[in-house]
Amino acid sequence: MVKREFWRKQVEQLWEQRSIVWLKGVRRAGKTSLAQTLDHIEYFDCELPRVRRAMEDPEEFLTGLRGKRIVLDEVHRLANPSELLKIAADHFPTTRLLATGSSTLGASARFRDTLAGRKTELWLTPMLLADLEDFGRRDLKRRLWHGGLPPFFLSPEPPERDFQEWMDAYWAKDIQELFRLERRASFQRFLELLFAQSGGIFEATRFAAPCEVSRSTITNYLGVLEETMVALVLRPFSTRRATEIVAAPKVYAFDTGFVCAHRGWSELRREDLGVLWEHFVLNELIARTQSTEWRYWRDKAGHEIDFIWQRRGRAPLAIECKWSAKDFDATNLLVFARMYPEAECVVVATDPEPSFRRNFVNLSVEFLTLEKLAARVATV
């Protein structure tokens, strides 16, 4: 079993802050495998009836494991999971507990308490650059095409059938159990269209007619996708200037493999790499910062910056994603910098090794690799 060292380190660091860690992520992201590779753990699969019976008296169960490191996999299968986690946090402070689930605690009606102040969360995203090293396959194009769910990445060929099976399981086990939505055909049609148009400006009215539902239903569907981490929603960065887009979000699919599958790509062309690289960079940034507070910027003339990081007490960080530094056109950054001259501007590409700076008129732009950008933004 592959030891994903970046993520193992994150769990250990978070256990130093709180005794309860909630490991969330989409199905097949590798939560169970990661949990099982942690050192000196007692592992419990809450999908098993005998395990659930053993936890019917939480205090007795935890007393027998006092001071140990416990993994409760698929903890939402318990009748009252928040009760057990709350007792563990309040009365067994020397016990370290990792609980896993496909979504946030608040998404399930079974969680009567979100454990605010008692736990910390870790979002296990699709595979990072560090994961490619651990899996022994530093093949970025393969990661973009197959996607970042470990079994899909390791598949000899792009796992088209697995993508559909994942969609079916997502509806049956996540959507139906947590949200009980109706109209499966409409929901899945929306998901397919959203993945095919991933990375674009989101307008609910564009999806309503082909999905045969109302605009408000489409907005509700997007909220469900965001809650379950299947869609990444970026709101616009602005200071409410008349020339800026201030409301329309951009929406990204959670994984590049699903983007390729739903766009019908049978191979990767040079012109496809840029949009997939943008998705991959966003995945890395979210994983490193454990934050969904990333923004994009766009003005009404169509100038756009891929990602903006509004750092507390510091100037915004403006990030442009390019497969190759040779592809960079400074126009958009120059327009942004005229409005926000204090901003730090960078271009993240696959080939600026070593990093370098280039001046465009009065703007200094740094070109760097994703590894160096990830190290800069990391806060976990």
Buried (B, 14 or more C-beta within 10 A) or exposed (E): EBEBEBBBEBBBEBBEEBBBBBBBBBBBBBBBBBBEBBEEBEBBBBEEEEBBEBBEEBEEBBEEBEEBBBBBBBBBBBEBBBBBBBBBBEEBEEBBBBBBBBBBBEBBEBBEBEBEEBBBBBBBBBBBBBBBEBBEBEEBEBBBBBBBBBBBBEBEEBBEEBBEEBBEBBBEEBBEBBBEBEBEEBBBBBBBBBBBBBBEBBEBEBBBEEBEBEBEBBEBBBEBBBBBBBBBBBBBBBEEEEEBBEEEBBBBBBBBBBBBBBBEBEEBEEEBBEBBBBBBBBBBBBBBBBBEEBBBBBBEEEBBBBBBBEBEEEEBBBBBBBBBBEBBEBEBBBBBBEBBEEBBBBBBBBEBEEEEEBEBEEBEBBBBBBEBBBEBBEEB
